[in-house]
Amino acid sequence: PELKERYFQGRVYRGMRMSSEQIRVYQQAMKTPGTLLQTRSFSSTSINRSIAEQFAFWKTDKTDPDLSVLFIFDFPEICDQAINLA
């Protein structure tokens, strides 16, 4: 109840690095029209796309084989599972 004022509605971004195999799993899942992907654990995101992109393009070293990925999450209605901590 204390967090109700912080329930979120809108668009957020999460930038990260993923292996080609991890990306293929998402691509395979999205081949079926109307597919909805559910995340069972949800980490931090940003309402600022450029901040999320910094995480996507950050590399630990030059031999890092992972690819940059930007997830875009839309919450068209107020969601009690998305909490705005700002």
Backbone bond lengths (Angstrom), bond angles and torsions (degrees), N, CA, C in turn:
res aa  C-N    CA-C-N  psi(-1)  N-CA   C-N-CA  omega(-1)  CA-C   N-CA-C  phi
1 P - - - 1.468 - - 1.542 113.30 -
2 E 1.349 116.68 -32.68 1.468 119.12 -179.30 1.529 111.85 -68.39
3 L 1.313 117.28 -23.85 1.464 120.64 -177.08 1.524 113.40 -92.13
4 K 1.301 118.14 -3.65 1.462 120.96 -174.95 1.527 112.30 -53.68
5 E 1.322 117.73 -36.82 1.467 121.41 178.97 1.524 111.97 -66.36
6 R 1.326 117.14 -18.17 1.466 121.77 -177.33 1.531 113.56 -101.11
7 Y 1.324 118.41 0.91 1.465 120.51 176.04 1.519 108.19 -56.07
8 F 1.345 115.73 140.99 1.462 120.24 -169.56 1.527 112.70 -108.65
9 Q 1.311 114.54 146.20 1.466 123.22 170.83 1.514 106.73 -137.79
10 G 1.335 117.03 129.18 1.456 120.36 179.32 1.514 111.82 142.36
11 R 1.330 115.97 -154.71 1.462 122.76 -176.59 1.521 109.13 -118.56
12 V 1.340 115.61 136.88 1.452 121.75 175.45 1.523 109.42 -133.19
13 Y 1.325 115.61 164.34 1.460 122.23 -174.92 1.525 110.13 -129.41
14 R 1.333 114.92 148.61 1.462 120.83 173.83 1.515 108.05 -138.73
15 G 1.303 116.06 118.82 1.453 121.76 177.49 1.507 110.06 -100.08
16 M 1.327 115.74 138.78 1.459 119.40 179.39 1.517 110.22 -159.38
17 R 1.315 116.05 173.16 1.456 123.09 176.72 1.530 107.44 -108.09
18 M 1.333 115.63 137.47 1.467 120.54 -179.22 1.520 109.64 -138.71
19 S 1.316 115.55 151.81 1.460 120.11 175.85 1.531 109.11 -76.09
20 S 1.303 115.72 161.62 1.471 120.79 176.84 1.521 110.91 -58.51
21 E 1.315 116.89 -38.30 1.465 120.73 -179.99 1.526 111.27 -65.72
22 Q 1.318 117.47 -42.17 1.462 120.35 177.62 1.531 110.56 -61.16
23 I 1.307 116.80 -40.94 1.468 121.17 179.58 1.524 110.28 -66.47
24 R 1.341 117.52 -39.70 1.467 120.98 178.78 1.527 111.58 -59.57
25 V 1.317 117.67 -36.18 1.471 121.07 178.63 1.531 109.75 -61.12
26 Y 1.328 117.03 -44.61 1.464 120.85 177.60 1.532 110.77 -64.85
27 Q 1.328 116.93 -43.31 1.468 120.40 -179.81 1.521 111.20 -61.25
28 Q 1.318 117.04 -41.87 1.460 121.04 179.13 1.526 110.60 -63.37
29 A 1.319 116.17 -42.54 1.463 120.25 -179.48 1.528 111.59 -63.70
30 M 1.315 117.28 -32.42 1.465 121.00 -175.77 1.530 113.32 -84.40
31 K 1.313 118.59 -0.58 1.468 120.74 179.83 1.519 112.80 -69.56
32 T 1.313 117.57 -22.51 1.457 121.49 179.40 1.527 109.29 -87.77
33 P 1.347 117.22 121.59 1.470 119.37 179.68 1.530 111.85 -57.17
34 G 1.317 115.50 139.67 1.458 120.69 178.69 1.512 114.00 81.32
35 T 1.328 116.56 9.49 1.459 120.56 -178.91 1.524 110.59 -66.01
36 L 1.305 114.85 138.55 1.456 122.21 176.18 1.516 107.06 -121.84
37 L 1.332 116.66 124.98 1.454 120.27 178.55 1.520 109.60 -96.82
38 Q 1.316 115.36 136.07 1.459 121.11 179.38 1.515 108.51 -114.07
39 T 1.320 115.88 132.19 1.461 119.56 173.34 1.524 107.58 -97.47
40 R 1.295 116.12 132.43 1.469 120.07 -178.81 1.516 111.56 -90.01
41 S 1.294 115.91 -16.73 1.460 120.16 171.89 1.524 106.14 -134.86
42 F 1.267 116.13 136.82 1.455 120.13 -174.08 1.508 108.19 -128.00
43 S 1.296 115.52 120.45 1.451 121.09 -177.97 1.515 110.23 -96.15
44 S 1.289 114.89 -167.84 1.450 119.58 -176.73 1.533 112.09 -66.63
45 T 1.295 114.71 147.26 1.453 123.36 175.70 1.527 107.33 -134.87
46 S 1.319 116.09 176.81 1.456 120.01 178.75 1.523 109.54 -136.50
47 I 1.317 115.93 145.25 1.461 118.89 172.58 1.528 109.71 -79.72
48 N 1.323 116.59 -8.87 1.456 123.06 179.21 1.533 108.99 -101.37
49 R 1.325 116.16 108.90 1.463 121.18 -176.56 1.525 112.64 -58.57
50 S 1.322 117.57 -39.59 1.472 120.05 -176.88 1.530 111.64 -64.32
51 I 1.303 118.11 -32.34 1.472 120.36 176.24 1.520 109.93 -66.31
52 A 1.328 117.35 -44.63 1.467 120.77 178.52 1.526 110.69 -63.31
53 E 1.329 117.31 -37.61 1.464 120.57 179.06 1.523 111.44 -64.14
54 Q 1.313 117.88 -32.02 1.472 120.36 176.85 1.527 110.16 -61.13
55 F 1.333 117.41 -39.50 1.463 120.85 177.65 1.526 110.65 -69.05
56 A 1.313 117.50 -37.33 1.461 121.13 -179.25 1.526 111.41 -65.84
57 F 1.314 117.76 -37.54 1.459 121.02 -174.82 1.525 113.60 -97.32
58 W 1.328 116.77 3.04 1.452 120.78 178.55 1.523 109.49 -77.15
59 K 1.314 116.58 129.84 1.462 121.43 179.16 1.527 109.39 -119.31
60 T 1.322 115.21 143.55 1.457 119.17 176.84 1.522 110.73 -78.54
61 D 1.330 116.80 -33.85 1.466 121.01 175.81 1.517 109.56 -159.08
62 K 1.316 116.13 171.91 1.469 120.85 -175.11 1.520 113.35 -71.33
63 T 1.325 117.91 -15.72 1.468 120.28 179.85 1.525 112.14 -93.27
64 D 1.308 117.98 4.71 1.469 122.32 -179.93 1.530 109.40 -61.72
65 P 1.352 118.27 114.16 1.471 120.48 -177.27 1.529 113.60 -84.05
66 D 1.330 117.25 -8.19 1.461 119.86 -176.71 1.532 111.92 -69.18
67 L 1.317 114.69 158.48 1.459 122.04 -178.00 1.519 110.69 -104.96
68 S 1.320 115.78 152.68 1.463 121.60 177.82 1.520 109.58 -79.04
69 V 1.333 115.98 133.46 1.462 121.51 -178.12 1.521 108.54 -133.44
70 L 1.316 115.59 137.88 1.461 121.07 174.68 1.523 107.60 -120.73
71 F 1.324 116.20 114.49 1.458 121.61 174.86 1.522 108.16 -89.32
72 I 1.312 116.12 138.70 1.464 121.87 176.31 1.521 106.68 -120.42
73 F 1.327 115.16 119.63 1.462 121.67 -179.52 1.518 109.24 -110.35
74 D 1.317 115.90 125.88 1.461 121.22 176.68 1.515 109.65 -108.84
75 F 1.312 115.13 131.03 1.461 122.35 174.68 1.526 106.65 -117.97
76 P 1.344 117.52 90.91 1.469 120.46 -175.04 1.524 113.53 -68.50
77 E 1.319 115.97 -19.63 1.468 120.97 178.12 1.514 108.58 -125.95
78 I 1.303 117.18 159.64 1.450 120.94 176.76 1.522 108.47 -57.14
79 C 1.321 116.10 129.40 1.467 121.02 -173.34 1.533 110.52 -122.45
80 D 1.322 116.12 126.62 1.464 119.39 179.74 1.518 112.51 -79.47
81 Q 1.329 117.00 -3.79 1.461 121.07 176.25 1.532 111.93 -96.74
82 A 1.321 116.71 -7.32 1.463 122.25 177.73 1.525 107.29 -115.82
83 I 1.318 115.39 111.09 1.464 120.65 -174.55 1.524 109.32 -108.88
84 N 1.312 116.37 126.70 1.466 122.50 177.25 1.521 108.57 -85.91
85 L 1.322 116.25 111.75 1.458 120.28 -177.77 1.524 113.09 -94.40
86 A 1.297 117.55 2.81 1.477 120.22 -179.50 1.512 111.50 -74.99
